């Protein structure tokens, strides 16, 4: 536990140290610690903000797979998948805007690399009583 600033300054001055020197030394130490913290923060920002590069062919395959899943997939799958990706649908006289989180869409595209659209489709045939979960 660090001593209060007035305590270490008082203690240093009681032992014959020049208070100005003690304060300058303490200030220099704090500046070094601040610079280290800033550098660590910048490294963390750069790592987290590194752009994800997605191959255009992967985007095309993902789009094709989603079109197939939405035209031929089950209604529960379509609703659940759309709700997981889309936050807002805005409709006006001239356009429709579909808004959602970019990071979720990136994850969905990247996770589709090793999956076929039919593998991710939700199925309900396993239910013993054939009832809904609502």
N, C-alpha and C positions, 0 to 999 in steps of 0.2 A: 504494500500500500504506500503510495507516494505521500510525502509530507506536504502540508499546505505551503503555498509560496512564501508567505510571511515567516513561517517556521524555519524553512531551510535558509532563507535570507538572514534571519535573525541569528540562526546557529552559525552560519558562515562568518557573519560580522563579529560574533563573539570569539571566534577562533583567529581573528586577525586578518581575515580576507577582505579585500576591497569590494564593497557592495557593487560598484559599477562593473568590475571584472566578473563577479559572480553572475550578475544579470546578463552581461554580454555572452558569457559562456552558456548559460541556460538558454538564452535566445537562439544561439547558434545550434544547439542540440535540437531545440524544437523546430527550427527551420529545416534541418536535415530530415527529421522524422516526417514533417509535412511534405517535403519533396518526395520522399519514399512512398508515402501514402498516395500522392498525386500520380506518381508513376505507376503504382499498382492499379489505381483506378483506371488510368488510360489503357493499360494492358487488358484489363477486364472488359472495358468498353469495346476495344478493337476485336477481341475474341468473340464477344457476344454479337457484335454488329457485323461480323464477316458475312458477306453476301453468300447466299446459297445459290450455287450454279446448277440449274436444272437443264438437262439436254432437251432441245426442242422436240426431238423424237419421243422422249419420255412424256412430254406434255401432250403430244399428239396421241400416243397410246392411251394415256390416262383419259383424255377427252373421249376417245373412241369407246373405251371400256365403260365410261360413265353413261354415254349415250345408249349403249346396249343395255346396261343395267337399268336405266330409267325407262326405257321403252319396253323391256321384257321382264324386268324384275318384279318382285312382289311389292305390293303397296306398303307394307310395314318397313321393308328395306328402304324404299324410296323416301318415305317420310323421315325415317330416322337419320338417313345419310344427309338429306337436305337440311334438317334441323341442326345437325352437328357442324355444318359448314357455313350456313347462311344466318346472319343476324337480322337483316332488314331487307325487305323488298319494297322499293319505292316506285310507284306508277304515276305518271302524269300524262298529259295529252300527247306527248311526242316520244316518250322513251320509258323504258323500264330499267331501273338500276337495282342490281343485286349486290348487297354489301355483306362482307364477312371478314373474318380475320385472315390476313395473308399467311401468318405462320401456320394456321391450321390447314389451309389449302396446300402449302408447301409440304407439310408432313404427310398429307393424304397422297400427294403426287409421289413423294419419295417412297412411301410405304407400298405403293402400287407396283414398284419395280419388280418385286418378286411374287406378286400375287396376280391371279387372274380375277376379273370382275365377278365371275360366278363363284369363286371361293369366298368372297367377302359378303355374299348375299345372305341375309338372315332367312332361315327356314323355320317353319312351325310344325313340320310333320312329326317331330319327335314327341309332341305332347300326347300323353296317354288319353286324356279326356277330350282333346281337340277343341278346347275352349280358349278364349283370348286371355291375355294377361292384364287387361284393363280393369 
